[in-house]
Amino acid sequence: MPKDNRLYIWASDTARNSNACSYYRITAPFEAMENLGLCHRYIDTGERSRYDLRSMIQADVCQFYSLGGEYTLHQIESLKAINPAVRPQGDPTFPPVCVYDLDDNTDFVHPMNHTFVSLGVRTYPDARLLRPGEQLEVEWPDGTRETMWEDQFSENDGAVFDIERNLHQMKTRHQIIRACHGMTVSTPDLASYIKEVVGQPSVYVFPNSINMKDYESFNVVRDDPDEIRIFWQGSMSHWVDWYPLRDAIKTVAQKYPKVKWVMWGSWFGWVHEVIPDDRVEHYGWTEYAAYKLRRGLMNIDINLCPLAKNSFNRCKSAIKWYEASIWKNPEATLASNVHPYNLEMVDGVNGMLYSTPEEFVQKLSALIENAELRKKLGENARKWVLENRTVEKTVPGLHEYFQELKLEQRAKLKPKVVVSTTADLKKLLSAPR
């Protein structure tokens, strides 16, 4: 490590398009760490150039974000096989420590998630491991059953669903995690799973964190000042979170005609049946580069975070609550009374939590009717996020964890090889044969 305690960090970001995952796990933390004078960063986008390889080998820390496959395992094993050395000046040099990073439990991907084609290995909702040759059926609320995934037949985004391949990839991913010196995750529940099931003992919880400079608040003038704007966002995989509230939403929509329902992401047809079309604003997904700007322009009063209780959701972070809370006029959030929300939100203090559809109606009604309650919950949430979930608060701990891994590595490895200087090499080459 450099004498000024700055770490040289190599990090993988192989996403084809910018997205929230790479932003919160790579861009935001390492940009902040560099700005705080704690590291120099090199982001490897997967082109496998000589600069990527050189930076990887010379790094103090190599972070592998959500990568899998034998190639990644080979990279990590090769890095760990590099011998430490001593420079001619007497300074020791060590290979990088390898850290794996994950912010979802990819062993329990929901069948409605688009990544199920390449990651899916379990039935739903019982989470039994699939066997090669099986079909995955789901039962809809009306009692009908439908085959969602059929081994060696179903496709998505050009990939074929292959249970045997996915099981092998999960096994390899676990090998990669255990091969690393340590691991970072976004939540305590995911940390427990990695320790107890996968078998990596060194796990550090680095929460998804807000970089306030990336979020701009706007004073948006409403056409109707009495309108209450309620927000929900999510993909098709959140159907299981959203649909159980169908009747509750219908009740609220009938009770409060001044409410505008703002929905961003996937569109569910049943919404037409419970909310009049003129009271719904629906926006399709946008490029992530424009996400934070557009989110700030939504001009929301109440943020909804419904979440079903299952193994995949349990390991999610409360980032939707954080994002709703950091505006100049923070939004009041109503969330499911499950992990991760009830680990950080205090009901009636910095948000509201519900356990049943009936409680959802009761608490959402209170938020609609009481502007002072919305203001109090939003301001308290903003204060909590600023004190606990900004990069300035969380990144120093991540830097300290990386330093601890390097110190542990140094204690175990004793440099024996002396690195030759350029002059030594020239002398060797000019020597008579």
KEVEXSE-37640 format. One line per 8 residues: number of its first residue (from 0); their letters; for each residue x, y, z of N, C-alpha, C. Coordinates in steps of 0.1 Angstrom, whole numbers, plus 5000, padded with zeros to 4 digits. Example, Ala and Ser with C-alpha at 12.3 -4.5 7.8 and 13.67 -1.06 7.14 Angstrom:
# KEVEXSE-37640
0) AS) 5132/4943/5078/5123/4955/5078/5132/4967/5078  5128/4978/5071/5137/4989/5071/5129/5000/5079
# end
This chain:
# KEVEXSE-37640
0) MPKDNRLY) 5008/4988/5000/5000/5000/5000/5009/5012/5000  5004/5023/4993/5012/5036/4993/5014/5041/5008  5024/5048/5010/5027/5053/5024/5016/5063/5029  5009/5070/5019/4999/5079/5024/4986/5072/5027  4986/5059/5027/4974/5051/5030/4963/5050/5019  4966/5056/5008/4957/5054/4997/4958/5040/4991  4947/5035/4988/4947/5022/4982/4946/5023/4967  4952/5014/4959/4950/5014/4945/4940/5003/4943
8) IWASDTAR) 4928/5007/4938/4917/4997/4937/4913/4995/4922  4913/4982/4918/4908/4978/4906/4894/4972/4908  4884/4976/4900/4871/4972/4902/4865/4968/4888  4857/4957/4888/4851/4953/4875/4837/4959/4874  4834/4964/4862/4821/4969/4859/4818/4965/4844  4813/4953/4843/4811/4948/4829/4797/4950/4824  4788/4958/4831/4775/4960/4826/4774/4966/4812  4766/4961/4804/4765/4966/4790/4759/4981/4790
16) NSNACSYY) 4751/4983/4800/4745/4997/4801/4746/5001/4816  4747/5014/4818/4748/5019/4832/4735/5015/4839  4736/5011/4852/4724/5007/4859/4726/5010/4874  4715/5009/4882/4716/5012/4896/4726/5003/4903  4727/4991/4900/4736/4982/4907/4750/4986/4906  4755/4989/4893/4769/4993/4892/4771/5007/4897  4761/5016/4897/4762/5029/4903/4765/5028/4918  4756/5020/4925/4757/5020/4940/4768/5011/4945
24) RITAPFEA) 4772/5001/4937/4783/4992/4942/4797/4996/4937  4798/5004/4926/4811/5007/4920/4813/5022/4919  4805/5028/4911/4807/5042/4908/4807/5051/4920  4796/5051/4928/4794/5060/4939/4804/5058/4950  4807/5045/4954/4816/5044/4965/4831/5047/4962  4835/5043/4950/4849/5045/4946/4852/5059/4942  4842/5065/4936/4844/5079/4933/4845/5087/4946  4837/5084/4955/4837/5091/4968/4850/5088/4976
32) MENLGLCH) 4855/5075/4975/4867/5072/4982/4879/5079/4976  4879/5081/4963/4890/5088/4956/4889/5103/4960  4877/5108/4960/4876/5123/4964/4879/5125/4978  4878/5115/4987/4882/5117/5001/4897/5114/5003  4904/5112/4992/4918/5110/4993/4922/5096/4998  4913/5086/4997/4916/5073/5003/4920/5062/4993  4918/5066/4980/4922/5055/4970/4924/5062/4956  4931/5054/4948/4931/5057/4933/4923/5045/4927
40) RYIDTGER) 4915/5048/4917/4906/5037/4912/4909/5035/4897  4907/5022/4893/4907/5018/4879/4895/5009/4877  4886/5014/4868/4874/5006/4865/4876/4998/4852  4876/4985/4854/4877/4976/4843/4864/4973/4837  4861/4976/4824/4848/4974/4818/4847/4961/4810  4857/4952/4812/4856/4939/4806/4862/4938/4792  4870/4947/4787/4876/4946/4774/4888/4937/4774  4893/4934/4786/4905/4925/4787/4917/4931/4780
48) SRYDLRSM) 4920/4943/4781/4931/4949/4775/4944/4947/4784  4955/4951/4778/4968/4949/4786/4968/4959/4798  4961/4970/4796/4960/4980/4807/4951/4974/4819  4940/4967/4815/4932/4961/4825/4940/4950/4833  4948/4942/4826/4956/4932/4833/4966/4938/4842  4973/4948/4836/4984/4955/4844/4978/4961/4857  4967/4968/4855/4961/4975/4867/4956/4964/4877  4951/4953/4873/4947/4943/4882/4959/4937/4890
56) IQADVCQF) 4969/4935/4883/4981/4929/4890/4987/4939/4900  4987/4951/4896/4994/4962/4904/4985/4967/4916  4973/4963/4916/4963/4969/4926/4966/4964/4940  4962/4972/4949/4961/4967/4963/4949/4958/4966  4938/4962/4959/4925/4955/4961/4919/4953/4947  4914/4941/4944/4906/4938/4932/4892/4935/4937  4883/4943/4933/4869/4940/4936/4861/4934/4924  4855/4923/4926/4848/4916/4915/4833/4917/4919
64) YSLGGEYT) 4826/4925/4911/4812/4927/4914/4803/4917/4906  4797/4908/4913/4787/4899/4908/4791/4892/4896  4804/4888/4895/4809/4881/4884/4809/4866/4886  4807/4858/4876/4807/4843/4878/4815/4837/4867  4815/4823/4867/4822/4816/4856/4836/4812/4860  4841/4802/4852/4854/4796/4854/4865/4807/4852  4863/4816/4842/4873/4826/4839/4876/4835/4851  4865/4839/4858/4867/4847/4870/4874/4839/4881
72) LHQIESLK) 4870/4827/4883/4876/4818/4893/4891/4817/4890  4894/4815/4877/4908/4813/4873/4916/4826/4876  4910/4838/4873/4916/4851/4876/4920/4852/4891  4911/4849/4899/4913/4850/4914/4923/4841/4919  4923/4828/4914/4933/4818/4918/4947/4822/4913  4947/4828/4901/4960/4832/4896/4966/4844/4904  4957/4854/4907/4962/4865/4915/4967/4860/4929  4960/4851/4935/4965/4846/4948/4977/4838/4947
80) AINPAVRP) 4981/4833/4935/4993/4825/4934/5005/4833/4932  5003/4846/4929/5015/4855/4927/5023/4856/4940  5036/4855/4939/5045/4856/4951/5047/4870/4955  5047/4873/4968/5052/4886/4972/5067/4888/4969  5071/4900/4968/5085/4903/4965/5091/4915/4972  5104/4917/4971/5110/4928/4978/5117/4936/4967  5114/4949/4966/5121/4958/4957/5136/4960/4961  5144/4963/4952/5158/4966/4955/5160/4976/4966
88) QGDPTFPP) 5150/4985/4967/5151/4995/4978/5147/4990/4992  5143/4977/4992/5139/4971/5004/5124/4971/5007  5116/4977/4999/5102/4978/5001/5095/4965/4996  5086/4959/5005/5079/4947/5000/5068/4951/4991  5065/4942/4982/5053/4943/4973/5045/4931/4973  5032/4932/4974/5023/4921/4976/5013/4920/4964  5008/4908/4961/4997/4907/4952/4984/4914/4957  4974/4917/4949/4962/4923/4954/4954/4913/4963
96) VCVYDLDD) 4946/4919/4972/4936/4910/4979/4924/4910/4970  4917/4899/4969/4905/4898/4961/4892/4899/4969  4883/4907/4965/4871/4910/4973/4859/4908/4963  4849/4900/4967/4837/4898/4959/4826/4907/4964  4819/4913/4955/4808/4922/4960/4795/4917/4954  4784/4918/4962/4771/4913/4958/4760/4922/4965  4749/4925/4958/4739/4933/4965/4725/4926/4964  4725/4914/4958/4712/4906/4958/4716/4892/4961
104) NTDFVHPM) 4706/4884/4966/4709/4870/4968/4705/4863/4955  4715/4861/4946/4713/4855/4933/4711/4840/4933  4711/4834/4945/4707/4820/4946/4692/4819/4946  4685/4830/4948/4670/4829/4949/4663/4839/4940  4668/4840/4928/4662/4849/4918/4647/4846/4916  4639/4856/4916/4624/4853/4913/4622/4850/4899  4613/4840/4896/4610/4836/4882/4605/4847/4873  4600/4858/4878/4596/4869/4870/4607/4879/4867
112) NHTFVSLG) 4619/4877/4873/4631/4885/4871/4637/4881/4857  4641/4891/4849/4646/4887/4836/4659/4879/4837  4666/4880/4848/4679/4872/4849/4677/4858/4853  4664/4854/4855/4661/4840/4858/4666/4830/4847  4666/4835/4835/4670/4826/4824/4685/4821/4826  4693/4829/4832/4707/4826/4834/4711/4823/4849  4702/4827/4858/4705/4825/4872/4695/4816/4880  4684/4814/4874/4673/4807/4881/4676/4792/4884
120) VRTYPDAR) 4674/4788/4896/4677/4774/4900/4666/4769/4910  4656/4777/4913/4647/4773/4924/4632/4775/4919  4624/4767/4925/4609/4768/4923/4604/4780/4932  4592/4784/4929/4586/4795/4937/4572/4792/4940  4567/4793/4953/4574/4801/4963/4582/4792/4973  4582/4778/4971/4588/4769/4981/4603/4769/4980  4609/4775/4970/4624/4776/4968/4631/4763/4968  4625/4753/4962/4631/4740/4961/4641/4741/4949
128) LLRPGEQL) 4652/4734/4950/4662/4734/4938/4656/4726/4927  4656/4732/4915/4651/4725/4903/4661/4714/4899  4655/4704/4892/4663/4693/4886/4663/4695/4871  4674/4692/4864/4674/4692/4850/4663/4685/4844  4657/4691/4834/4645/4686/4827/4632/4690/4832  4632/4697/4843/4619/4702/4850/4614/4714/4843  4601/4716/4845/4594/4729/4842/4591/4736/4855  4591/4750/4854/4587/4758/4865/4573/4763/4863
136) EVEWPDGT) 4563/4759/4871/4549/4764/4870/4547/4773/4882  4538/4783/4879/4533/4792/4890/4518/4792/4890  4513/4794/4902/4498/4795/4903/4494/4809/4905  4484/4814/4896/4480/4827/4897/4468/4828/4907  4465/4840/4912/4454/4842/4922/4441/4836/4919  4438/4834/4906/4425/4828/4902/4425/4813/4902  4437/4807/4906/4438/4793/4907/4444/4786/4894  4445/4794/4883/4451/4788/4871/4466/4787/4873
144) RETMWEDQ) 4471/4777/4866/4486/4774/4866/4492/4777/4852  4504/4781/4852/4511/4785/4840/4525/4781/4841  4530/4775/4830/4544/4771/4829/4552/4784/4825  4561/4789/4834/4569/4801/4831/4582/4797/4825  4588/4787/4829/4602/4783/4824/4602/4768/4822  4607/4765/4810/4609/4751/4806/4623/4748/4803  4629/4738/4809/4643/4736/4807/4646/4733/4792  4657/4739/4788/4662/4738/4774/4653/4743/4763
152) FSENDGAV) 4642/4750/4767/4633/4755/4757/4630/4770/4759  4627/4775/4771/4623/4789/4773/4635/4798/4770  4632/4810/4765/4643/4819/4761/4640/4833/4766  4650/4841/4768/4649/4855/4772/4661/4862/4768  4660/4873/4760/4671/4881/4756/4682/4873/4749  4678/4863/4741/4687/4855/4733/4693/4844/4740  4690/4842/4753/4696/4831/4761/4685/4820/4764  4689/4808/4765/4680/4796/4767/4681/4792/4781
160) FDIERNLH) 4670/4790/4787/4670/4785/4801/4675/4771/4802  4686/4769/4810/4693/4757/4812/4695/4754/4826  4688/4745/4832/4689/4743/4847/4702/4737/4851  4708/4728/4843/4721/4722/4847/4732/4732/4846  4731/4741/4836/4741/4752/4835/4740/4761/4847  4728/4765/4850/4725/4775/4861/4730/4769/4874  4727/4756/4877/4732/4750/4889/4747/4750/4890  4753/4747/4878/4768/4747/4878/4774/4761/4880
168) QMKTRHQI) 4767/4771/4874/4772/4785/4876/4770/4789/4891  4759/4785/4898/4758/4788/4912/4769/4782/4920  4772/4769/4917/4783/4762/4924/4797/4770/4922  4799/4774/4909/4811/4781/4906/4812/4794/4913  4800/4801/4913/4799/4814/4920/4803/4812/4935  4798/4802/4941/4802/4799/4955/4817/4797/4957  4823/4789/4947/4837/4787/4948/4845/4800/4947  4840/4809/4938/4846/4822/4936/4846/4830/4950
176) IRACHGMT) 4834/4830/4956/4832/4838/4968/4842/4832/4979  4843/4819/4980/4851/4813/4990/4866/4815/4987  4869/4816/4974/4883/4818/4970/4888/4832/4974  4879/4842/4974/4883/4856/4977/4888/4857/4991  4896/4868/4994/4901/4871/5007/4889/4876/5016  4879/4882/5010/4868/4888/5017/4857/4891/5008  4846/4896/5013/4834/4899/5005/4826/4911/5011  4821/4919/5003/4812/4930/5007/4798/4928/5002
184) VSTPDLAS) 4788/4931/5010/4774/4929/5006/4767/4942/5011  4754/4943/5007/4746/4955/5010/4738/4954/5022  4735/4942/5028/4726/4941/5039/4731/4930/5049  4727/4931/5062/4731/4921/5072/4725/4907/5068  4713/4906/5063/4707/4893/5059/4715/4886/5048  4720/4894/5038/4728/4888/5028/4742/4884/5034  4747/4891/5043/4760/4887/5050/4758/4874/5057  4747/4873/5064/4745/4860/5072/4744/4848/5062
192) YIKEVVGQ) 4737/4850/5051/4736/4839/5041/4750/4835/5036  4758/4845/5032/4771/4842/5027/4780/4835/5037  4779/4839/5049/4787/4832/5060/4782/4818/5062  4769/4817/5064/4764/4804/5069/4761/4794/5058  4758/4798/5046/4755/4789/5035/4766/4787/5025  4772/4799/5021/4782/4798/5011/4796/4795/5017  4798/4800/5029/4811/4796/5036/4822/4806/5035  4819/4819/5032/4830/4829/5032/4829/4836/5046
200) PSVYVFPN) 4839/4834/5055/4839/4839/5068/4840/4854/5070  4847/4861/5060/4850/4875/5061/4840/4883/5052  4830/4888/5058/4820/4896/5051/4817/4909/5057  4818/4920/5049/4816/4933/5054/4803/4939/5048  4795/4945/5056/4782/4951/5051/4785/4965/5048  4786/4967/5034/4787/4981/5029/4773/4985/5023  4765/4993/5030/4751/4996/5025/4752/5004/5012  4742/5002/5004/4740/5011/4992/4739/5025/4998
208) SINMKDYE) 4747/5034/4992/4748/5048/4998/4746/5059/4989  4740/5070/4994/4737/5081/4986/4748/5091/4984  4751/5095/4972/4760/5106/4969/4751/5118/4966  4750/5128/4976/4740/5138/4975/4742/5147/4962  4755/5148/4958/4757/5157/4946/4751/5152/4933  4747/5139/4933/4740/5133/4922/4725/5135/4922  4720/5141/4932/4705/5142/4933/4702/5157/4935  4694/5162/4925/4690/5176/4925/4675/5177/4927
216) SFNVVRDD) 4672/5186/4936/4658/5189/4939/4653/5200/4930  4640/5199/4927/4634/5209/4918/4621/5214/4924  4618/5227/4922/4605/5233/4927/4595/5232/4915  4588/5221/4915/4578/5219/4904/4565/5224/4908  4559/5232/4899/4546/5238/4902/4535/5229/4897  4525/5225/4905/4515/5216/4902/4503/5223/4896  4496/5217/4886/4484/5222/4880/4473/5223/4891  4473/5212/4899/4463/5212/4910/4470/5211/4924
224) PDEIRIFW) 4470/5222/4931/4478/5222/4944/4472/5213/4954  4460/5208/4953/4453/5199/4962/4456/5184/4959  4462/5182/4948/4465/5168/4944/4475/5162/4953  4473/5149/4956/4483/5141/4964/4489/5131/4954  4502/5131/4953/4509/5122/4943/4516/5110/4951  4511/5098/4947/4516/5086/4953/4524/5079/4943  4536/5074/4947/4546/5068/4938/4549/5054/4941  4550/5046/4930/4555/5032/4930/4564/5030/4918
232) QGSMSHWV) 4575/5023/4920/4583/5019/4909/4588/5005/4910  4590/4998/4899/4594/4984/4899/4593/4977/4886  4599/4966/4885/4599/4958/4873/4588/4947/4875  4587/4938/4864/4577/4928/4865/4579/4918/4876  4592/4917/4881/4594/4908/4892/4588/4912/4905  4583/4925/4905/4576/4930/4917/4561/4928/4917  4556/4920/4907/4542/4917/4907/4538/4910/4920  4546/4901/4925/4542/4894/4937/4542/4903/4949
240) DWYPLRDA) 4548/4915/4949/4548/4925/4960/4535/4933/4958  4532/4936/4946/4522/4947/4943/4507/4941/4942  4506/4929/4936/4492/4924/4934/4484/4921/4946  4490/4916/4957/4482/4914/4969/4475/4927/4975  4479/4938/4970/4473/4951/4975/4462/4956/4965  4459/4948/4956/4449/4952/4945/4436/4957/4951  4430/4950/4960/4417/4955/4966/4419/4967/4975  4431/4967/4982/4434/4978/4991/4436/4991/4983
248) IKTVAQKY) 4442/4990/4972/4444/5002/4963/4431/5006/4957  4423/4997/4954/4409/5001/4949/4401/5008/4959  4402/5004/4972/4395/5011/4983/4400/5025/4984  4414/5027/4984/4419/5040/4986/4416/5049/4974  4416/5043/4962/4414/5051/4950/4399/5056/4950  4390/5048/4955/4376/5052/4955/4374/5063/4966  4381/5061/4977/4379/5070/4988/4385/5084/4986  4396/5085/4978/4403/5098/4976/4405/5101/4961
256) PKVKWVMW) 4395/5108/4955/4396/5111/4941/4406/5121/4937  4412/5128/4947/4423/5138/4944/4437/5131/4944  4437/5118/4945/4450/5112/4945/4454/5109/4931  4467/5112/4927/4473/5108/4915/4483/5096/4917  4481/5085/4910/4490/5074/4912/4500/5074/4901  4513/5076/4905/4524/5077/4896/4532/5064/4896  4533/5057/4885/4539/5044/4884/4550/5045/4874  4561/5040/4878/4573/5040/4869/4579/5026/4868
264) GSWFGWVH) 4580/5021/4855/4585/5008/4853/4575/4999/4846  4573/4987/4851/4564/4978/4845/4550/4982/4847  4541/4978/4837/4527/4982/4838/4519/4969/4840  4511/4969/4850/4502/4957/4853/4488/4960/4849  4482/4951/4841/4469/4954/4835/4458/4955/4846  4460/4949/4857/4449/4950/4867/4447/4964/4873  4458/4972/4871/4457/4986/4876/4445/4993/4869  4442/4990/4856/4431/4996/4849/4418/4993/4856
272) EVIPDDRV) 4417/4981/4863/4405/4977/4869/4402/4983/4882  4412/4989/4889/4410/4994/4902/4412/5009/4903  4419/5015/4893/4421/5030/4894/4417/5036/4880  4408/5046/4880/4404/5052/4868/4417/5057/4860  4416/5056/4847/4428/5059/4839/4433/5073/4840  4423/5082/4842/4427/5096/4843/4434/5100/4856  4435/5090/4865/4442/5093/4878/4455/5085/4879  4460/5080/4867/4472/5072/4867/4482/5079/4858
280) EHYGWTEY) 4494/5081/4862/4505/5085/4854/4515/5073/4853  4517/5068/4841/4527/5057/4840/4538/5061/4831  4550/5058/4835/4563/5061/4828/4571/5049/4826  4575/5046/4814/4584/5035/4811/4598/5038/4816  4606/5027/4816/4619/5028/4821/4627/5038/4812  4636/5045/4819/4645/5054/4812/4659/5050/4813  4668/5055/4805/4683/5052/4807/4687/5056/4821  4695/5048/4827/4699/5051/4841/4706/5065/4843
288) AAYKLRRG) 4713/5069/4832/4720/5082/4833/4710/5093/4835  4697/5091/4832/4687/5102/4834/4678/5099/4846  4680/5087/4852/4671/5083/4863/4670/5093/4874  4681/5097/4880/4680/5106/4892/4674/5119/4889  4677/5124/4877/4671/5137/4873/4656/5135/4872  4652/5125/4865/4637/5123/4863/4630/5120/4876  4637/5113/4885/4631/5109/4898/4628/5122/4906  4638/5132/4905/4636/5144/4912/4625/5153/4907
296) LMNIDINL) 4621/5151/4894/4610/5158/4888/4596/5152/4890  4596/5140/4896/4583/5134/4898/4574/5141/4908  4580/5149/4917/4572/5157/4926/4562/5149/4934  4567/5140/4942/4560/5130/4949/4557/5134/4964  4545/5130/4969/4542/5132/4983/4544/5119/4991  4540/5108/4986/4540/5095/4993/4547/5085/4985  4557/5078/4990/4564/5068/4983/4560/5054/4989  4556/5045/4980/4552/5031/4984/4563/5021/4981
304) CPLAKNSF) 4565/5013/4991/4576/5002/4990/4570/4989/4995  4560/4983/4987/4555/4970/4990/4566/4959/4987  4567/4949/4996/4577/4939/4994/4572/4926/5000  4571/4915/4992/4566/4902/4997/4577/4896/5006  4573/4888/5015/4583/4881/5024/4588/4868/5017  4600/4869/5012/4606/4857/5006/4621/4858/5007  4628/4847/5003/4643/4847/5005/4650/4857/4997  4645/4860/4985/4652/4869/4976/4650/4883/4981
312) NRCKSAIK) 4638/4887/4984/4635/4901/4989/4641/4904/5003  4643/4893/5011/4648/4895/5024/4662/4901/5024  4670/4899/5013/4683/4903/5012/4685/4916/5004  4673/4922/5000/4674/4935/4993/4677/4946/5003  4681/4958/4997/4684/4969/5005/4672/4979/5005  4672/4989/5013/4661/4998/5014/4664/5011/5006  4670/5009/4994/4675/5020/4986/4663/5029/4982  4651/5023/4979/4640/5031/4975/4635/5040/4986
320) WYEASIWK) 4637/5036/4998/4634/5046/5009/4644/5057/5010  4657/5053/5008/4668/5063/5009/4665/5074/4998  4663/5069/4986/4661/5078/4975/4649/5088/4977  4638/5082/4982/4626/5091/4984/4629/5101/4995  4639/5099/5004/4640/5108/5015/4650/5119/5014  4658/5120/5003/4669/5129/5003/4666/5142/4996  4654/5144/4991/4650/5156/4984/4649/5168/4994  4648/5180/4988/4646/5192/4996/4633/5191/5003
328) NPEATLAS) 4623/5185/4996/4610/5182/5002/4608/5167/5003  4614/5160/5013/4614/5146/5013/4600/5139/5013  4599/5128/5007/4587/5121/5006/4585/5112/5019  4572/5110/5022/4569/5101/5033/4567/5087/5027  4573/5077/5033/4573/5063/5028/4565/5054/5036  4556/5046/5029/4549/5035/5035/4554/5022/5029  4560/5014/5038/4567/5001/5033/4561/4989/5040  4564/4978/5034/4560/4965/5041/4568/4963/5053
336) NVHPYNLE) 4562/4957/5063/4568/4955/5076/4577/4942/5076  4587/4942/5067/4596/4931/5065/4610/4937/5063  4620/4927/5064/4634/4931/5060/4634/4935/5046  4641/4945/5042/4650/4953/5050/4644/4965/5057  4632/4969/5053/4626/4981/5058/4625/4982/5073  4620/4972/5079/4618/4973/5094/4631/4971/5102  4642/4970/5095/4655/4970/5102/4660/4985/5104  4655/4994/5095/4660/5007/5095/4649/5018/5098
344) MVDGVNGM) 4637/5015/5093/4626/5024/5095/4619/5022/5108  4615/5032/5115/4608/5031/5128/4594/5036/5125  4584/5027/5126/4570/5030/5123/4565/5043/5130  4560/5053/5123/4555/5065/5129/4566/5075/5132  4578/5072/5130/4589/5081/5133/4596/5086/5120  4601/5077/5112/4607/5081/5099/4601/5074/5087  4589/5069/5089/4582/5062/5079/4570/5055/5085  4563/5047/5077/4552/5039/5082/4554/5025/5076
352) LYSTPEEF) 4550/5015/5084/4551/5001/5081/4538/4994/5082  4535/4985/5072/4522/4978/5073/4524/4963/5071  4515/4955/5077/4517/4941/5077/4505/4934/5069  4494/4941/5068/4482/4935/5061/4476/4946/5051  4468/4941/5042/4462/4951/5033/4453/4961/5040  4447/4956/5051/4438/4965/5059/4447/4976/5065  4458/4972/5071/4467/4982/5077/4473/4992/5066  4475/4986/5054/4480/4995/5043/4469/5006/5040
360) VQKLSALI) 4457/5002/5040/4446/5012/5037/4446/5023/5048  4447/5018/5061/4446/5027/5072/4457/5037/5072  4469/5032/5070/4481/5041/5071/4483/5050/5059  4479/5045/5047/4480/5053/5035/4469/5064/5036  4457/5061/5042/4447/5071/5044/4452/5082/5053  4459/5078/5064/4464/5088/5073/4474/5097/5066  4482/5092/5058/4492/5100/5051/4486/5109/5041  4475/5104/5034/4468/5113/5024/4462/5125/5031
368) ENAELRKK) 4456/5122/5042/4448/5132/5049/4456/5142/5058  4468/5138/5061/4476/5146/5071/4489/5151/5065  4489/5163/5060/4502/5169/5054/4513/5170/5065  4509/5174/5077/4519/5175/5088/4526/5162/5091  4518/5151/5091/4524/5138/5093/4534/5135/5082  4530/5137/5069/4539/5134/5058/4552/5142/5060  4551/5155/5064/4563/5163/5065/4572/5158/5076  4566/5154/5088/4574/5149/5099/4581/5137/5095
376) LGENARKW) 4574/5127/5089/4581/5114/5085/4592/5117/5075  4589/5125/5065/4599/5128/5055/4611/5134/5060  4609/5144/5069/4621/5151/5074/4629/5142/5083  4623/5134/5091/4630/5125/5100/4637/5114/5092  4631/5110/5081/4638/5100/5072/4650/5107/5065  4649/5119/5061/4660/5126/5055/4672/5127/5065  4668/5131/5077/4679/5132/5087/4686/5119/5089  4678/5108/5090/4684/5095/5092/4693/5091/5081
384) VLENRTVE) 4689/5093/5068/4697/5089/5057/4710/5098/5056  4709/5111/5059/4721/5119/5059/4731/5115/5069  4726/5110/5081/4735/5106/5092/4740/5092/5090  4734/5084/5082/4738/5070/5081/4740/5064/5068  4736/5070/5057/4736/5064/5044/4741/5073/5033  4750/5082/5036/4757/5090/5025/4771/5084/5024  4777/5086/5012/4790/5080/5009/4800/5086/5019  4798/5098/5023/4808/5104/5033/4808/5096/5046
392) KTVPGLHE) 4796/5091/5050/4795/5083/5062/4799/5069/5061  4797/5063/5049/4799/5048/5048/4812/5044/5042  4818/5052/5033/4830/5048/5025/4842/5047/5034  4844/5055/5044/4856/5053/5053/4856/5039/5059  4845/5033/5063/4844/5020/5068/4848/5009/5058  4844/5011/5046/4848/5002/5035/4863/5003/5033  4869/5015/5033/4883/5016/5031/4890/5009/5043  4885/5011/5055/4892/5004/5066/4891/4989/5065
400) YFQELKLE) 4880/4983/5060/4879/4969/5058/4890/4964/5048  4891/4972/5037/4901/4968/5027/4915/4968/5033  4918/4978/5041/4931/4979/5048/4933/4967/5057  4923/4963/5064/4924/4951/5073/4927/4939/5065  4921/4937/5053/4924/4926/5045/4939/4926/5040  4944/4938/5037/4958/4939/5033/4967/4935/5044  4964/4940/5056/4972/4937/5068/4973/4922/5071  4961/4916/5070/4960/4901/5072/4969/4894/5062
408) QRAKLKPK) 4968/4899/5049/4976/4893/5039/4991/4894/5041  4995/4906/5045/5009/4908/5048/5014/4900/5059  5006/4897/5069/5010/4889/5081/5012/4875/5077  5005/4870/5066/5006/4856/5062/5017/4854/5052  5020/4864/5044/5029/4863/5033/5042/4869/5037  5053/4863/5034/5067/4869/5037/5074/4869/5023  5077/4882/5019/5084/4883/5006/5098/4877/5006  5101/4869/4996/5114/4863/4995/5121/4867/4982
416) VVVSTTAD) 5113/4869/4971/5119/4872/4958/5123/4887/4957  5135/4890/4952/5139/4903/4951/5136/4908/4936  5129/4919/4934/5126/4924/4921/5138/4930/4915  5141/4926/4903/5153/4932/4896/5149/4946/4891  5159/4955/4891/5158/4968/4885/5160/4967/4870  5157/4978/4863/5160/4979/4848/5175/4977/4846  5183/4984/4854/5198/4983/4853/5203/4969/4855  5197/4961/4864/5201/4947/4866/5198/4939/4853
424) LKKLLSAP) 5186/4942/4847/5182/4934/4835/5192/4937/4824  5195/4950/4822/5204/4954/4811/5218/4947/4813  5222/4947/4826/5235/4941/4829/5235/4926/4826  5224/4920/4829/5222/4905/4826/5222/4903/4811  5215/4911/4804/5214/4909/4789/5228/4911/4782  5236/4920/4788/5249/4924/4782/5260/4914/4786  5258/4906/4795/5268/4897/4800/5272/4887/4789  5285/4883/4788/5289/4874/4778/5283/4860/4781
432) R) 5280/4853/4770/5274/4840/4771/5285/4829/4770
# end
